[in-house]
Amino acid sequence: MPVVVVANPKGGVGKSTLATNIAGYFASKGHKVMLGDVDRQQSSRLWLGLRPPQARAISSWDVGEKEMARPPKGTTHVVLDTPAGMHGKLFKEALKIADKVVVPLQPSIFDIFATRHFLDELAQQGKSSHVQVGIIGMRVDPRTIAADHLQEFTKSLGLPVLGYLRPTQNYIHLAARGLTLFDVSPGRVERDLEQWEGICRWLDT
């Protein structure tokens, strides 16, 4: 059972956006998906409450803030949304059950420096365990200097960059209805789905 943990110690980088869309992708493939949320803001839980009945089912997973339980039987895929500043015991517990860790990263010098130690720690963890780590650039305009800095930084990490997602209102509009890119007609979000192709391949590996 694949367990994907979406993590970054910095807030406001797009963790819930990634977690919900990854869950939506797995659900679109017919998997029994469970979305857990250990963030106090409970953004993913709120999103699940907005999800329409006709959309592919994604179950909620009650996860304690201090303790990580294993998901119930019958679940085939798990996505875990984590809080800003996650560290210590909770971080170690999340890594114990994780098969993959996805780190959203924005093209900001502040985000880059705030995430450096965390990424170094993850890289070391990946070398000594089964956990695969991947970075996703969030709200990236490839024409900007900030995007160039992000590319330079990710090259120095030795961690794969799964893709760069553009700044678009599609994620916001869909989230407000409890939906993902994978719940609507592909023609409506064609450009965004193209940016997810590499991410999806990595998730399926």
Order of alpha helices (4+ residues) and beta strands (2+ residues): beta-alpha-beta-alpha-beta-beta-alpha-beta-alpha-beta-alpha-beta-alpha-alpha
